[in-house]
């Protein structure tokens, strides 16, 4: 049996976008991959991200917001950046990791009523879910 692949999902603050993708990849891949998420900064897990994932049946409430330096010793097979800022400042990993990038809008920057903000979180969640399904289909 092949050993599980290590996947790092990286964004600016590890509060929303990386957490969403982490949740979908972990659910889809099960034991085939160890999924980590981190930020180039640490902003804490966004409660709205937890809420929109729960609406789709994925529990990320136990996730933590981690700094990328915490995973310096993990041999990653994939490093996926989910925002342009993280892509630009992404640390160099001394590995043969396949680097992928997709810039998702930051739902934490959404403005308006709570209903409008949650609608933006749901739109980004759905974009991230589609990306996760494509990634799994293509890479696994």
KEMIVEX-57279 format. One record per residue (C-alpha): residue number from 0; residue in three letters; x negated, y negated, z. Coordinates in steps of 0.001 Angstrom, whole numbers, padded with zeros to 6 digits. Example, Ala and Ser with C-alpha at 12.3 -4.5 7.8 and 13.67 -1.06 7.14 Angstrom:
REM KEMIVEX-57279
<pt><pagu>0</pagu><bator>Ala</bator><x>-012300</x><y>004500</y><z>007800</z></pt>
<pt><pagu>1</pagu><bator>Ser</bator><x>-013670</x><y>001060</y><z>007140</z></pt>
//
This chain:
REM KEMIVEX-57279
<pt><pagu>0</pagu><bator>Unk</bator><x>000000</x><y>000000</y><z>000000</z></pt>
<pt><pagu>1</pagu><bator>Unk</bator><x>-001249</x><y>-003480</y><z>-000834</z></pt>
<pt><pagu>2</pagu><bator>Unk</bator><x>-002013</x><y>-005747</y><z>002056</z></pt>
<pt><pagu>3</pagu><bator>Unk</bator><x>000424</x><y>-008646</y><z>002439</z></pt>
<pt><pagu>4</pagu><bator>Unk</bator><x>-000544</x><y>-011860</y><z>000675</z></pt>
<pt><pagu>5</pagu><bator>Unk</bator><x>-001141</x><y>-015032</y><z>002696</z></pt>
<pt><pagu>6</pagu><bator>Unk</bator><x>000804</x><y>-018062</y><z>001498</z></pt>
<pt><pagu>7</pagu><bator>Unk</bator><x>000323</x><y>-021610</y><z>002794</z></pt>
<pt><pagu>8</pagu><bator>Unk</bator><x>002999</x><y>-024213</y><z>002071</z></pt>
<pt><pagu>9</pagu><bator>Unk</bator><x>001574</x><y>-027687</y><z>002554</z></pt>
<pt><pagu>10</pagu><bator>Unk</bator><x>003218</x><y>-031104</y><z>002742</z></pt>
<pt><pagu>11</pagu><bator>Unk</bator><x>002579</x><y>-034413</y><z>004440</z></pt>
<pt><pagu>12</pagu><bator>Unk</bator><x>004191</x><y>-033924</y><z>007845</z></pt>
<pt><pagu>13</pagu><bator>Unk</bator><x>005299</x><y>-030259</y><z>007958</z></pt>
<pt><pagu>14</pagu><bator>Unk</bator><x>008764</x><y>-031373</y><z>009061</z></pt>
<pt><pagu>15</pagu><bator>Unk</bator><x>011098</x><y>-030788</y><z>006077</z></pt>
<pt><pagu>16</pagu><bator>Unk</bator><x>010025</x><y>-029676</y><z>002615</z></pt>
<pt><pagu>17</pagu><bator>Unk</bator><x>007298</x><y>-027237</y><z>003623</z></pt>
<pt><pagu>18</pagu><bator>Unk</bator><x>009566</x><y>-025842</y><z>006340</z></pt>
<pt><pagu>19</pagu><bator>Unk</bator><x>012363</x><y>-025224</y><z>003817</z></pt>
<pt><pagu>20</pagu><bator>Unk</bator><x>010060</x><y>-023372</y><z>001417</z></pt>
<pt><pagu>21</pagu><bator>Unk</bator><x>008443</x><y>-021481</y><z>004302</z></pt>
<pt><pagu>22</pagu><bator>Unk</bator><x>011889</x><y>-020269</y><z>005376</z></pt>
<pt><pagu>23</pagu><bator>Unk</bator><x>012965</x><y>-019135</y><z>001907</z></pt>
<pt><pagu>24</pagu><bator>Unk</bator><x>009666</x><y>-017426</y><z>001087</z></pt>
<pt><pagu>25</pagu><bator>Unk</bator><x>009512</x><y>-015608</y><z>004424</z></pt>
<pt><pagu>26</pagu><bator>Unk</bator><x>013080</x><y>-014377</y><z>003942</z></pt>
<pt><pagu>27</pagu><bator>Unk</bator><x>012562</x><y>-013302</y><z>000318</z></pt>
<pt><pagu>28</pagu><bator>Unk</bator><x>009176</x><y>-011646</y><z>000762</z></pt>
<pt><pagu>29</pagu><bator>Unk</bator><x>009563</x><y>-009980</y><z>004152</z></pt>
<pt><pagu>30</pagu><bator>Unk</bator><x>006508</x><y>-007811</y><z>004768</z></pt>
<pt><pagu>31</pagu><bator>Unk</bator><x>004976</x><y>-008515</y><z>001362</z></pt>
<pt><pagu>32</pagu><bator>Unk</bator><x>003559</x><y>-011864</y><z>002509</z></pt>
<pt><pagu>33</pagu><bator>Unk</bator><x>002583</x><y>-013797</y><z>005596</z></pt>
<pt><pagu>34</pagu><bator>Unk</bator><x>003947</x><y>-017290</y><z>005079</z></pt>
<pt><pagu>35</pagu><bator>Unk</bator><x>002488</x><y>-020306</y><z>006864</z></pt>
<pt><pagu>36</pagu><bator>Unk</bator><x>003398</x><y>-023956</y><z>006581</z></pt>
<pt><pagu>37</pagu><bator>Unk</bator><x>001393</x><y>-026967</y><z>007595</z></pt>
<pt><pagu>38</pagu><bator>Unk</bator><x>000988</x><y>-030672</y><z>007061</z></pt>
<pt><pagu>39</pagu><bator>Unk</bator><x>-001906</x><y>-033001</y><z>006513</z></pt>
<pt><pagu>40</pagu><bator>Unk</bator><x>-000218</x><y>-034787</y><z>009437</z></pt>
<pt><pagu>41</pagu><bator>Unk</bator><x>002196</x><y>-033381</y><z>012034</z></pt>
<pt><pagu>42</pagu><bator>Unk</bator><x>005635</x><y>-034979</y><z>012312</z></pt>
<pt><pagu>43</pagu><bator>Unk</bator><x>007586</x><y>-032267</y><z>014165</z></pt>
<pt><pagu>44</pagu><bator>Unk</bator><x>010322</x><y>-030001</y><z>012823</z></pt>
<pt><pagu>45</pagu><bator>Unk</bator><x>013210</x><y>-032064</y><z>011435</z></pt>
<pt><pagu>46</pagu><bator>Unk</bator><x>016534</x><y>-031010</y><z>013036</z></pt>
<pt><pagu>47</pagu><bator>Unk</bator><x>018411</x><y>-031713</y><z>009791</z></pt>
<pt><pagu>48</pagu><bator>Unk</bator><x>016127</x><y>-029274</y><z>007959</z></pt>
<pt><pagu>49</pagu><bator>Unk</bator><x>017010</x><y>-026646</y><z>010560</z></pt>
<pt><pagu>50</pagu><bator>Unk</bator><x>020719</x><y>-027440</y><z>010099</z></pt>
<pt><pagu>51</pagu><bator>Unk</bator><x>020804</x><y>-027217</y><z>006281</z></pt>
<pt><pagu>52</pagu><bator>Unk</bator><x>018859</x><y>-023950</y><z>006309</z></pt>
<pt><pagu>53</pagu><bator>Unk</bator><x>021272</x><y>-022493</y><z>008893</z></pt>
<pt><pagu>54</pagu><bator>Unk</bator><x>024133</x><y>-023453</y><z>006540</z></pt>
<pt><pagu>55</pagu><bator>Unk</bator><x>022453</x><y>-021181</y><z>003965</z></pt>
<pt><pagu>56</pagu><bator>Unk</bator><x>021879</x><y>-018356</y><z>006456</z></pt>
<pt><pagu>57</pagu><bator>Unk</bator><x>018148</x><y>-018923</y><z>007067</z></pt>
<pt><pagu>58</pagu><bator>Unk</bator><x>016981</x><y>-019570</y><z>010632</z></pt>
<pt><pagu>59</pagu><bator>Unk</bator><x>013921</x><y>-021812</y><z>010864</z></pt>
<pt><pagu>60</pagu><bator>Unk</bator><x>014699</x><y>-023104</y><z>014371</z></pt>
<pt><pagu>61</pagu><bator>Unk</bator><x>011677</x><y>-021273</y><z>015764</z></pt>
<pt><pagu>62</pagu><bator>Unk</bator><x>009244</x><y>-022870</y><z>013321</z></pt>
<pt><pagu>63</pagu><bator>Unk</bator><x>006641</x><y>-025296</y><z>014597</z></pt>
<pt><pagu>64</pagu><bator>Unk</bator><x>005023</x><y>-028259</y><z>012889</z></pt>
<pt><pagu>65</pagu><bator>Unk</bator><x>001375</x><y>-027380</y><z>012374</z></pt>
<pt><pagu>66</pagu><bator>Unk</bator><x>-001709</x><y>-029211</y><z>011150</z></pt>
<pt><pagu>67</pagu><bator>Unk</bator><x>-003482</x><y>-027635</y><z>008186</z></pt>
<pt><pagu>68</pagu><bator>Unk</bator><x>-006755</x><y>-027448</y><z>010148</z></pt>
<pt><pagu>69</pagu><bator>Unk</bator><x>-005179</x><y>-024776</y><z>012374</z></pt>
<pt><pagu>70</pagu><bator>Unk</bator><x>-005353</x><y>-022345</y><z>009442</z></pt>
<pt><pagu>71</pagu><bator>Unk</bator><x>-008912</x><y>-023027</y><z>008294</z></pt>
<pt><pagu>72</pagu><bator>Unk</bator><x>-009896</x><y>-019391</y><z>008913</z></pt>
<pt><pagu>73</pagu><bator>Unk</bator><x>-006947</x><y>-017758</y><z>007122</z></pt>
<pt><pagu>74</pagu><bator>Unk</bator><x>-007832</x><y>-016315</y><z>003691</z></pt>
<pt><pagu>75</pagu><bator>Unk</bator><x>-004937</x><y>-017678</y><z>001634</z></pt>
<pt><pagu>76</pagu><bator>Unk</bator><x>-003889</x><y>-016112</y><z>-001658</z></pt>
<pt><pagu>77</pagu><bator>Unk</bator><x>-001637</x><y>-019080</y><z>-002483</z></pt>
<pt><pagu>78</pagu><bator>Unk</bator><x>-001623</x><y>-022729</y><z>-001441</z></pt>
<pt><pagu>79</pagu><bator>Unk</bator><x>001601</x><y>-024451</y><z>-002514</z></pt>
<pt><pagu>80</pagu><bator>Unk</bator><x>001807</x><y>-028228</y><z>-002094</z></pt>
<pt><pagu>81</pagu><bator>Unk</bator><x>005343</x><y>-029606</y><z>-002056</z></pt>
<pt><pagu>82</pagu><bator>Unk</bator><x>004651</x><y>-033337</y><z>-002194</z></pt>
<pt><pagu>83</pagu><bator>Unk</bator><x>002266</x><y>-035497</y><z>-004191</z></pt>
<pt><pagu>84</pagu><bator>Unk</bator><x>000615</x><y>-036920</y><z>-001062</z></pt>
<pt><pagu>85</pagu><bator>Unk</bator><x>-000348</x><y>-033475</y><z>000236</z></pt>
<pt><pagu>86</pagu><bator>Unk</bator><x>-001541</x><y>-032499</y><z>-003234</z></pt>
<pt><pagu>87</pagu><bator>Unk</bator><x>-003800</x><y>-035555</y><z>-003386</z></pt>
<pt><pagu>88</pagu><bator>Unk</bator><x>-005292</x><y>-035129</y><z>000089</z></pt>
<pt><pagu>89</pagu><bator>Unk</bator><x>-005172</x><y>-031334</y><z>000237</z></pt>
<pt><pagu>90</pagu><bator>Unk</bator><x>-008279</x><y>-030076</y><z>001955</z></pt>
<pt><pagu>91</pagu><bator>Unk</bator><x>-010501</x><y>-027804</y><z>-000055</z></pt>
<pt><pagu>92</pagu><bator>Unk</bator><x>-009973</x><y>-024219</y><z>001007</z></pt>
<pt><pagu>93</pagu><bator>Unk</bator><x>-013066</x><y>-022040</y><z>000697</z></pt>
<pt><pagu>94</pagu><bator>Unk</bator><x>-011138</x><y>-019303</y><z>-001029</z></pt>
<pt><pagu>95</pagu><bator>Unk</bator><x>-009898</x><y>-018094</y><z>-004333</z></pt>
<pt><pagu>96</pagu><bator>Unk</bator><x>-006379</x><y>-019209</y><z>-003460</z></pt>
<pt><pagu>97</pagu><bator>Unk</bator><x>-004121</x><y>-019904</y><z>-006397</z></pt>
<pt><pagu>98</pagu><bator>Unk</bator><x>-003026</x><y>-023538</y><z>-006025</z></pt>
<pt><pagu>99</pagu><bator>Unk</bator><x>000489</x><y>-024515</y><z>-007076</z></pt>
<pt><pagu>100</pagu><bator>Unk</bator><x>002193</x><y>-027885</y><z>-006827</z></pt>
<pt><pagu>101</pagu><bator>Unk</bator><x>005780</x><y>-029111</y><z>-007033</z></pt>
<pt><pagu>102</pagu><bator>Unk</bator><x>006783</x><y>-032562</y><z>-005830</z></pt>
<pt><pagu>103</pagu><bator>Unk</bator><x>010144</x><y>-032442</y><z>-004049</z></pt>
<pt><pagu>104</pagu><bator>Unk</bator><x>011892</x><y>-035640</y><z>-002907</z></pt>
<pt><pagu>105</pagu><bator>Unk</bator><x>011496</x><y>-036274</y><z>000827</z></pt>
<pt><pagu>106</pagu><bator>Unk</bator><x>014939</x><y>-035893</y><z>002428</z></pt>
<pt><pagu>107</pagu><bator>Unk</bator><x>013632</x><y>-037501</y><z>005622</z></pt>
<pt><pagu>108</pagu><bator>Unk</bator><x>013488</x><y>-040779</y><z>003690</z></pt>
<pt><pagu>109</pagu><bator>Unk</bator><x>017194</x><y>-040588</y><z>002801</z></pt>
<pt><pagu>110</pagu><bator>Unk</bator><x>019320</x><y>-043525</y><z>003926</z></pt>
<pt><pagu>111</pagu><bator>Unk</bator><x>023031</x><y>-044128</y><z>004343</z></pt>
<pt><pagu>112</pagu><bator>Unk</bator><x>025664</x><y>-042466</y><z>006475</z></pt>
<pt><pagu>113</pagu><bator>Unk</bator><x>024967</x><y>-039150</y><z>008177</z></pt>
<pt><pagu>114</pagu><bator>Unk</bator><x>027069</x><y>-037504</y><z>005453</z></pt>
<pt><pagu>115</pagu><bator>Unk</bator><x>024961</x><y>-039114</y><z>002687</z></pt>
<pt><pagu>116</pagu><bator>Unk</bator><x>021696</x><y>-038165</y><z>004397</z></pt>
<pt><pagu>117</pagu><bator>Unk</bator><x>022846</x><y>-034562</y><z>004867</z></pt>
<pt><pagu>118</pagu><bator>Unk</bator><x>023887</x><y>-034456</y><z>001192</z></pt>
<pt><pagu>119</pagu><bator>Unk</bator><x>020299</x><y>-035382</y><z>000248</z></pt>
<pt><pagu>120</pagu><bator>Unk</bator><x>018936</x><y>-032683</y><z>002571</z></pt>
<pt><pagu>121</pagu><bator>Unk</bator><x>021234</x><y>-030151</y><z>000868</z></pt>
<pt><pagu>122</pagu><bator>Unk</bator><x>020120</x><y>-031264</y><z>-002613</z></pt>
<pt><pagu>123</pagu><bator>Unk</bator><x>016450</x><y>-030864</y><z>-001693</z></pt>
<pt><pagu>124</pagu><bator>Unk</bator><x>017171</x><y>-027540</y><z>000041</z></pt>
<pt><pagu>125</pagu><bator>Unk</bator><x>018810</x><y>-026244</y><z>-003132</z></pt>
<pt><pagu>126</pagu><bator>Unk</bator><x>015841</x><y>-027406</y><z>-005256</z></pt>
<pt><pagu>127</pagu><bator>Unk</bator><x>013430</x><y>-025699</y><z>-002852</z></pt>
<pt><pagu>128</pagu><bator>Unk</bator><x>015517</x><y>-022503</y><z>-002889</z></pt>
<pt><pagu>129</pagu><bator>Unk</bator><x>015444</x><y>-022396</y><z>-006702</z></pt>
<pt><pagu>130</pagu><bator>Unk</bator><x>011663</x><y>-022952</y><z>-006639</z></pt>
<pt><pagu>131</pagu><bator>Unk</bator><x>011233</x><y>-020168</y><z>-004050</z></pt>
<pt><pagu>132</pagu><bator>Unk</bator><x>013257</x><y>-017730</y><z>-006151</z></pt>
<pt><pagu>133</pagu><bator>Unk</bator><x>011224</x><y>-018624</y><z>-009242</z></pt>
<pt><pagu>134</pagu><bator>Unk</bator><x>007926</x><y>-018281</y><z>-007325</z></pt>
<pt><pagu>135</pagu><bator>Unk</bator><x>008863</x><y>-014849</y><z>-005942</z></pt>
<pt><pagu>136</pagu><bator>Unk</bator><x>010023</x><y>-013653</y><z>-009361</z></pt>
<pt><pagu>137</pagu><bator>Unk</bator><x>006866</x><y>-014895</y><z>-011059</z></pt>
<pt><pagu>138</pagu><bator>Unk</bator><x>004199</x><y>-014031</y><z>-008477</z></pt>
<pt><pagu>139</pagu><bator>Unk</bator><x>005611</x><y>-010923</y><z>-006814</z></pt>
//
